[in-house]
Amino acid sequence: MKTLRRLFYGEVIVAVALVTLGFIALFFFFDFVDELQAVGRHSATGYNIPKALLYVALMAPSHIYELFPITVLIGTIFVMARFAQSSEFTILRTSGLGPWRALQTLLTLGVSFVIITFAIGDYVAPLADKTAQLLKAQFSGNVTVGKTGAWLKEKQAYAHYAINVGSLSAQADMKDVRIYEFDNHGSMVSTTQGKAAKFGEDDSWLLEQVERTEFAAGDAKSAGIERTFMETFRWPTQVSAEMVAAAVLRPERMGTIDLFQYMRHLNANGQAAQKYEIQFWKKVFYPLSCLVMVVLALPFAYLHFRSGGIASYVFGGVMAGISFVLLNNVLGDLGALQGWQPWLTAALPGLIYSVASLSAFTWLVIRR
């Protein structure tokens, strides 16, 4: 059994690594060609080809995370088809390798692929993507979300706040910050505008070049407006740097824990969180698709052919992988529009392909 595992694991890991390397090289080339336009636009600010290469390299972990289930499928199909073509798998079957033992061997390898996918998607890719965006912001301007910036809400003991962050600078500081304070009856109490803001170490923001307007409560005669200009202003808040980054950066580039914390923050403040809930459950279920892919590839070892044919099977694996990614994206958008349960929306592509792979395994391997 040790020899069998060494054979399977060695061949599949090498094939998956080579396929992944090929895809990443292709995406690296396309991204770099696309980034050459930005080099031309921002060359005056110091954005040159070496920095563009670094930016594209930092985007590679995100591509690896998105493509890894596909490359696992293609690499495993290639190995299984090659075993069938060279009659190696037939020899293994006559030596006592049953379908369930072969499935168990591939599933054990699939678990390692699941762990790799989770680690890349939850730790490496978010950090690399954030670093890439802030690196580019040094030369092309701040990281923004449309024309209106990012909006957040926070409930405190005696007041509600609506916060608008215009953009993030290259140093991950905030620009053009506006804070609207409301009392528990919904009346506006004050507005605070700062040209910049930094995250404090004691659950606070430190705003710079601040204009603060306070609205005094009372009847028509006693009501008034008081405006103050300050160099700095400390605002106590539980809104962390990760929450602001979540509102500014793309949610699919966040880690699972950051998504969960941001979801809780949105729900606690009465904001729509379905988009982030879907991304959270996608983060949970997407690595498990590697298990589905290795099960889908196993029936290829039981096909009978003498020469040729591997290219067509690999092409079939490519199309199956692409269809999985398309289905994953389409169902995610459709679930957000239709208001489906986030966990079901995220799990549905994996469930569909699990049924397909187990059906193929049962029909082609067990019955035939």
CORUR-V154904 format. One record per backbone hydrogen bond with DSSP energy under -0.5 kcal/mol. NH is the residue of the N-H (numbers start at 1). CO is the residue of the C=O. E is the energy in kcal/mol with one decimal. If there is no record, write none. Layout:
# CORUR-V154904
NH;CO;E, NH;CO;E
This chain:
# CORUR-V154904
5;1;-2.6, 6;2;-2.6, 7;3;-2.2, 8;4;-2.8, 9;5;-3.1, 10;6;-2.0, 11;7;-2.1, 12;8;-2.6, 13;9;-2.6, 14;10;-2.0, 15;11;-2.2, 16;12;-2.9, 17;13;-2.4, 18;14;-2.3, 19;15;-2.4, 20;16;-2.7, 21;17;-2.5, 22;18;-2.3, 23;19;-2.4, 24;20;-2.7, 25;21;-2.4, 26;22;-1.9, 27;23;-2.7, 28;24;-2.8, 29;25;-2.1, 30;26;-2.2, 31;27;-2.9, 32;28;-2.4, 33;29;-2.4, 34;30;-2.2, 35;31;-2.1, 36;32;-1.2, 37;34;-0.9, 38;34;-0.5, 39;35;-1.7, 40;36;-1.8, 41;37;-1.8, 42;38;-2.5, 45;42;-1.0, 46;43;-1.2, 47;42;-1.8, 48;46;-1.0, 52;48;-2.1, 53;49;-2.6, 54;50;-2.0, 55;51;-2.5, 56;52;-2.5, 57;53;-2.4, 58;54;-2.1, 59;55;-1.0, 60;56;-0.5, 60;57;-1.0, 63;59;-1.4, 64;60;-2.6, 65;61;-2.3, 66;62;-2.1, 67;63;-2.4, 68;64;-1.8, 71;67;-2.6, 72;68;-2.6, 73;69;-2.0, 74;70;-2.8, 75;71;-2.7, 76;72;-2.2, 77;73;-2.5, 78;74;-2.4, 79;75;-1.9, 80;76;-2.7, 81;77;-2.8, 82;78;-2.1, 83;79;-2.4, 84;80;-2.0, 85;81;-2.4, 86;82;-2.3, 87;84;-0.8, 88;83;-1.2, 89;83;-1.5, 91;87;-1.9, 92;88;-2.2, 93;89;-2.3, 94;90;-2.3, 95;91;-1.1, 96;93;-1.5, 97;92;-2.2, 98;96;-1.1, 102;98;-2.2, 103;99;-2.6, 104;100;-2.5, 105;101;-2.3, 106;102;-2.2, 107;103;-2.5, 108;104;-2.1, 109;105;-1.6, 110;106;-2.5, 111;107;-1.8, 112;108;-1.0, 113;109;-1.5, 114;110;-2.2, 115;111;-2.2, 116;112;-2.1, 117;113;-2.6, 118;114;-2.5, 119;115;-2.4, 120;116;-2.4, 121;117;-2.7, 122;118;-2.2, 123;119;-1.8, 124;119;-1.5, 125;120;-3.4, 127;123;-1.3, 128;124;-2.6, 129;125;-2.9, 130;126;-2.3, 131;127;-2.2, 132;128;-2.3, 133;129;-2.4, 134;130;-2.3, 135;131;-2.2, 136;132;-2.3, 137;133;-1.7, 138;134;-0.8, 138;135;-0.8, 139;136;-1.3, 140;136;-2.5, 141;137;-1.2, 143;168;-2.8, 144;142;-0.6, 145;166;-0.6, 149;145;-1.1, 150;165;-2.8, 152;163;-2.7, 154;161;-2.1, 156;154;-0.5, 156;159;-2.9, 160;182;-3.0, 161;154;-2.7, 162;180;-2.4, 163;152;-3.2, 164;178;-3.0, 165;150;-2.8, 166;175;-1.2, 166;176;-1.3, 167;175;-1.3, 168;143;-2.5, 169;173;-3.2, 172;169;-1.9, 174;197;-2.4, 175;167;-2.4, 176;195;-2.1, 177;194;-2.5, 178;164;-2.5, 179;192;-2.9, 180;162;-2.9, 181;179;-0.5, 181;190;-2.9, 182;160;-3.2, 183;187;-2.5, 186;183;-1.9, 189;181;-3.2, 190;181;-1.2, 191;213;-2.6, 192;179;-2.4, 193;211;-2.3, 194;177;-2.9, 195;208;-1.2, 195;209;-1.0, 196;208;-1.1, 197;174;-2.1, 198;206;-1.8, 200;198;-0.5, 200;204;-3.3, 205;235;-2.4, 206;198;-2.7, 207;205;-0.7, 207;233;-3.1, 208;196;-2.7, 209;231;-2.8, 210;230;-2.8, 211;193;-2.7, 212;228;-3.1, 213;191;-3.1, 214;226;-3.1, 215;189;-3.1, 216;214;-0.6, 216;224;-2.7, 223;219;-2.2, 224;216;-0.6, 226;214;-2.7, 228;212;-3.1, 230;210;-2.5, 233;207;-1.9, 235;205;-2.8, 235;233;-0.5, 236;234;-0.5, 237;203;-1.9, 240;238;-0.7, 244;240;-1.8, 245;241;-2.6, 246;242;-2.0, 247;243;-1.7, 248;244;-1.8, 249;245;-3.5, 253;250;-1.5, 254;251;-1.7, 259;255;-2.4, 260;256;-2.3, 261;257;-2.5, 262;258;-2.4, 263;259;-2.5, 264;260;-2.2, 265;261;-2.0, 266;262;-2.5, 267;263;-2.7, 268;264;-2.4, 269;265;-1.2, 270;267;-1.2, 271;266;-3.0, 277;273;-2.4, 278;274;-2.7, 279;275;-1.7, 280;276;-2.2, 281;277;-2.4, 282;278;-2.1, 283;279;-2.0, 284;280;-1.4, 285;281;-2.6, 286;282;-3.0, 287;283;-0.5, 288;285;-0.6, 289;285;-0.6, 289;286;-1.6, 290;287;-1.6, 291;288;-1.1, 292;288;-1.1, 293;289;-2.2, 294;290;-1.9, 295;291;-1.7, 296;292;-2.2, 297;293;-1.5, 298;294;-1.2, 299;295;-0.6, 300;297;-1.4, 301;298;-2.1, 302;299;-1.4, 303;300;-0.9, 305;303;-0.6, 313;309;-1.8, 314;310;-2.8, 315;311;-2.5, 316;312;-2.2, 317;313;-2.1, 318;314;-2.4, 319;315;-2.5, 320;316;-2.3, 321;317;-2.5, 322;318;-2.6, 323;319;-2.5, 324;320;-1.8, 325;321;-2.0, 326;322;-2.7, 327;323;-2.7, 328;324;-2.4, 329;325;-2.3, 330;326;-3.0, 331;327;-2.5, 332;328;-1.4, 333;329;-2.1, 334;330;-2.9, 335;331;-2.8, 336;332;-1.6, 337;333;-1.9, 338;334;-2.7, 339;335;-1.2, 340;335;-1.7, 345;341;-2.5, 346;342;-2.3, 347;343;-1.9, 348;344;-1.9, 349;345;-0.5, 351;347;-2.3, 352;348;-2.6, 353;349;-2.3, 354;350;-2.0, 355;351;-2.3, 356;352;-2.0, 357;353;-2.6, 358;354;-2.6, 359;355;-2.2, 360;356;-2.3, 361;357;-2.4, 362;358;-2.6, 363;359;-2.6, 364;360;-2.6, 365;360;-0.5, 365;361;-1.7, 366;361;-1.6, 367;362;-2.3, 368;363;-0.6
